[in-house]
Structures are given as structure tokens and as C-alpha cells.
């Protein structure tokens, strides 16, 4: 069964995943909209930067974030100059690292959803007198709902399963920076396979149900469009 540290790690992981998705939706939505609409010839450079966590080893990203967030790093020094603490080995540091690591899992589904809308619905709304902001919220966002759902679920699930980045930035401090993936590793390292099984099986079932939710809703939405 789960002990107190396991429950604490689970709660920290859920909190981290939820806040990461919220931050990335706020940042990623305008970024994805710009990427989907922009004709800037060097847009591919920004897309490559966003997609970098997909191919970069998590420990490499975690290492450089640790350097940046530490007491001698630029971000860590700025935080201390503003009266805060170094961000390394803190929940705030985990949140920053998770946002970087899960960025493509939120931005790319949103960008694809906005690109799939096409120009026609927005042009029709413009002829009816809708401002660019109105066109975005009244036309683009409703039509991109499956993209928002996919982005939220993938971002949440990916953050929930992080290991390398959070271990490098946050270490393994029970009740503070220990997340569920690190707790599983600790149990395996200690040959506590029963506890590792409980946590691993729970994550497996939860992740599978999230994917079923995404595919089911997207299928229902696609069928609704066909019937319309």
C-alpha cells in the first residue's frame, strides 16, 4: 500500500502537472496562434526551439536549467535580487522546468488545430464586422476545442511522467520536490516492488484513461463535423 511519502509525491505531481498545463495554455495559445498564422520566413527556427525537448535528453535540459536556476545562474541571481530564494531544488524550479519540457506537447496540438481551421471562417467573420480579437475568441477558439483538449491532456500526462528534468532541478526531497516518478524509482532501488507496482499501475491506468478520453472526444467531434 501507499505510505505518506507516496501520497505526498502523488499530490505534488498532480499539483505540478495542473499548474504546468495552466501556464502553458496561457503562454502556448497566443504562441500557437502566431505560428499557425504567421508567414515569417524564419518561423521554422522558433518551431525547432519549441520542439527541442522532444529530441533532447531530459537530463541535458535539466542540467542547463539547474545551472540557470541555481544561486549562481542568471535566473537564480535575479530571483535573489528580487528578494526571493534560488529556484533550484524548489517547487517553483520544478514548475519552470516542467513548462520548458512539456512546451511542445501543448503548443504543437494547438498550432495544428488553428492551422486546420483555415482562412474561410475567419474571413466570413471579418465581413460581418468582427474584430481580430472577436474572431479569435468567437471563431478560432471554439473550432479548435479538440486541439485544446489534446494539448491539455498531453501536457498533463507528460508532466506527470517526468523523471530526468525534475530529478536534476528538484532533487529528491520528500514532501517538497519528490514527484511520483522519482518515488517509483526509489522503491525499485530499495527492492520494494509492491509499492512500485501500486504507483506504476496507477499511473498506467490513469494515462490510458486520459488517452481514451482524448481519442473518444476527438472522434465524436470529427463525426459531428461530418454529419453537419
C-alpha positions in Angstrom: 0.0 0.0 0.0 1.0 3.6 -0.3 2.9 5.3 2.5 2.8 9.0 3.5 5.7 9.9 1.2 4.0 8.2 -1.8 0.8 10.2 -1.2 2.8 13.4 -0.8 4.6 12.6 -4.1 1.3 11.9 -5.8 -0.2 15.2 -4.7 2.9 17.2 -5.7 2.9 15.5 -9.1 -0.8 16.4 -9.6 -0.3 20.0 -8.5 2.8 20.3 -10.7 1.0 18.9 -13.8 -2.1 21.0 -13.3 -0.2 24.3 -12.9 2.1 23.4 -15.8 -0.8 22.9 -18.1 -2.5 26.1 -17.0 0.7 28.1 -17.6 1.4 26.5 -20.9 -2.2 27.1 -22.2 -1.8 30.8 -21.3 1.5 31.1 -23.0 1.1 28.5 -25.7 -2.2 29.6 -27.1 -1.1 33.0 -28.4 2.2 31.4 -29.5 0.5 28.6 -31.4 -1.9 31.1 -33.0 1.0 33.2 -34.2 2.8 30.1 -35.5 -0.3 29.0 -37.4 -1.0 32.4 -39.0 2.5 33.8 -39.5 4.3 33.8 -42.8 7.7 34.8 -41.3 10.3 33.0 -43.4 12.4 32.0 -40.3 9.4 30.7 -38.3 10.9 27.2 -38.6 13.7 28.3 -36.2 11.2 29.1 -33.4 9.4 25.8 -34.2 12.7 23.9 -33.8 13.3 25.6 -30.5 9.9 24.6 -29.2 10.3 21.0 -30.4 13.8 20.6 -28.9 12.5 18.9 -25.7 11.1 16.1 -28.0 14.6 15.0 -29.0 16.9 16.4 -26.3 17.7 14.0 -23.4 15.8 15.2 -20.3 19.0 15.2 -18.2 20.6 17.6 -20.6 17.7 20.0 -20.4 17.6 19.5 -16.7 21.3 20.2 -16.3 21.2 23.5 -18.1 18.0 24.6 -16.3 19.7 23.7 -13.0 22.6 25.9 -13.9 20.3 28.8 -14.9 18.1 28.4 -11.8 20.8 27.9 -9.3 22.2 30.5 -6.9 25.0 31.4 -9.4 22.8 31.3 -12.5 21.2 34.3 -14.2 17.6 33.3 -13.2 18.6 32.3 -9.7 20.5 35.6 -9.2 17.6 37.6 -10.5 15.2 35.8 -8.1 17.5 36.5 -5.2 17.9 40.2 -6.2 14.1 40.5 -6.1 14.0 39.1 -2.6 13.3 35.5 -3.4 15.2 32.3 -3.0 17.2 30.3 -5.6 14.8 28.4 -7.7 16.8 25.2 -7.9 15.6 22.4 -5.6 12.2 24.1 -5.1 8.7 23.6 -6.4 8.9 26.8 -8.3 12.0 25.4 -10.1 10.1 22.2 -10.9 7.3 24.3 -12.4 9.7 26.2 -14.7 11.5 23.1 -15.8 8.2 21.3 -16.4 6.9 24.2 -18.5 10.0 24.0 -20.8 9.9 20.2 -21.0 6.2 20.0 -21.8 6.0 23.0 -24.1 5.9 21.1 -27.4 3.1 18.8 -26.1 0.9 21.9 -25.7 2.0 24.2 -28.5 2.0 21.7 -31.3 -1.6 20.4 -30.9 -2.8 23.9 -30.6 -0.9 25.0 -33.7 -2.2 22.1 -35.7 -5.8 22.9 -34.6 -5.5 26.5 -35.5 -4.0 25.7 -38.9 -6.8 23.2 -39.6 -9.4 26.0 -39.3 -8.3 27.6 -42.5 -8.9 31.2 -43.6 -12.6 30.9 -44.7 -14.3 31.0 -41.3 -12.2 34.0 -40.2 -12.8 35.9 -43.4 -16.6 35.4 -43.1 -16.4 36.7 -39.5 -14.4 39.7 -40.7 -17.0 40.6 -43.3 -19.6 40.6 -40.6 -17.6 43.2 -38.7 -15.9 41.1 -36.1 -12.6 42.5 -34.8 -9.4 40.3 -34.8 -9.9 39.6 -31.1 -13.6 38.7 -31.6 -12.6 36.4 -34.5 -10.1 34.7 -32.3 -12.5 34.1 -29.3 -15.8 33.6 -31.2 -14.5 31.6 -34.2 -11.0 30.2 -33.7 -11.2 29.0 -30.1 -14.5 27.1 -30.5 -13.3 25.4 -33.7 -10.0 24.5 -32.0 -11.6 22.8 -29.0 -10.2 19.3 -29.8 -6.8 20.9 -30.0 -7.2 22.5 -26.6 -8.3 19.2 -25.1 -5.4 17.3 -26.7 -2.9 19.9 -25.6 -4.2 19.9 -22.0 -4.3 16.1 -21.7 -0.9 15.5 -23.3 0.7 18.3 -21.3 -0.7 17.0 -18.1 0.2 13.3 -18.7 3.7 14.2 -19.9 4.4 16.4 -16.9 3.0 13.6 -14.6 5.5 11.2 -16.0 8.6 13.4 -15.9 11.8 12.0 -14.4 15.1 13.3 -15.7 14.2 17.0 -15.7 12.6 17.1 -12.3 15.3 15.0 -10.7 18.0 17.3 -12.0 16.2 20.5 -10.9 14.4 19.5 -7.8 16.5 16.6 -6.5 14.6 14.1 -4.4 13.2 16.0 -1.3 10.2 14.1 0.2 7.2 16.4 0.7 8.9 19.2 -1.3 10.2 18.1 -4.7 9.8 14.4 -4.8 7.3 13.5 -7.6 5.6 10.2 -8.4 8.2 9.1 -11.0 11.1 9.6 -8.5 9.1 7.8 -5.8 8.7 4.8 -8.1 12.5 4.8 -8.7 13.2 5.0 -5.0 11.0 1.9 -4.4 12.6 -0.1 -7.1 16.1 0.9 -5.9 15.1 -0.3 -2.4 13.7 -3.6 -3.9 10.2 -2.5 -2.7 8.5 -3.8 -5.8 5.0 -4.0 -4.3 4.9 -0.2 -3.6 6.5 0.5 -7.0 3.7 -1.7 -8.6 0.9 0.2 -6.9 2.3 3.6 -8.1 3.2 2.3 -11.6 -0.1 0.6 -12.2 -2.0 3.6 -11.0 -0.1 5.9 -13.5 -0.6 3.3 -16.3 -4.3 3.2 -15.8 -4.7 6.9 -15.4 -2.6 7.7 -18.5 -4.6 5.1 -20.5 -7.9 6.6 -19.4 -6.7 10.1 -20.4 -5.8 8.9 -23.9 -9.2 7.2 -24.3 -10.8 10.5 -23.3 -8.8 12.4 -25.9 -9.4 10.0 -28.8 -13.1 9.5 -27.8 -13.9 13.2 -27.7 -11.9 13.9 -30.9 -13.7 11.1 -32.7 -17.1 12.4 -31.6 -16.1 15.9 -32.7 -15.0 14.6 -36.1 -18.2 12.7 -36.6 -20.3 15.7 -35.6 -18.5 17.8 -38.3 -19.1 15.1 -40.9 -22.8 15.0 -40.1 -23.0 18.8 -40.2 
